[in-house]
Amino acid sequence: MLTHKSLLEAYVHAKDKGSPGLIHDIFAPNTMLTIAVCDDGISFPPLVVGSEGIAQTLVTDFGRQFSQCRTYYLADVPAGASTQIDHLPWLVIMRDKVQAKLRIGRGSYRWSFVPEGEGWRISEMHIRIDRMDSLPDRAGGLVTTLQSFLPYPWLRPAALDEALAPLARCNPAFGFVTEFLSEKFERPEQGVFAPA
């Protein structure tokens, strides 16, 4: 049975590990994806319609440029059966293969779900990209180091701060991570789940 938790975990697995076929299992065929980019450091089409287009955009095309990707949900593991998640903050740490750089970004997701059998499928998805930084990382050491401190894919804000704040204080090379501590993420008025 596909739950909210298993759908969200399958999505990051598909994107981060380059498994486009998995997208068809978790998204309804006519799913609408919208993307709002608030940073010049990365670009995506503003609208993608259908699971085939989503697989192409967020997995195949994405994987051509980025590797060692880990997308973290800044929240407790979801529970419940609402038809919507209004605001789910995310953090991404990955390697730009083309430019040999670390890419670290933050933003939020909004998800809508439709019942299917005894489970759910994703019917709408909105990605907001608030910030996407790029730092030289020719050997990939920055990516590996940062990822080694963080549980994946569910990352409580307190755990993020406990891992990154001391790193920023102790090593000037990691000072950039202060822009990715939990206080920098937008906070919704209500909890993660909207009323059903």
Secondary structure, DSSP 8 states (H G I E B T S, - for coil): ---HHHHHHHHHHHHHHT-HHHHHHHEEEEEEEEEEE-STT----SEEESHHHHHIIIIIIHHHHEEEEEEEE-S----S--SEEEEEEEEEEEEETTTTEEEEEEEEEEEEEEEETTEEEEEEEEEEEEEEEEEE-TTSHHHHHHHHTS-SSB--HHHHHHHHHHHHHH-GGGGGGGGGSGGGS---SS-SB---
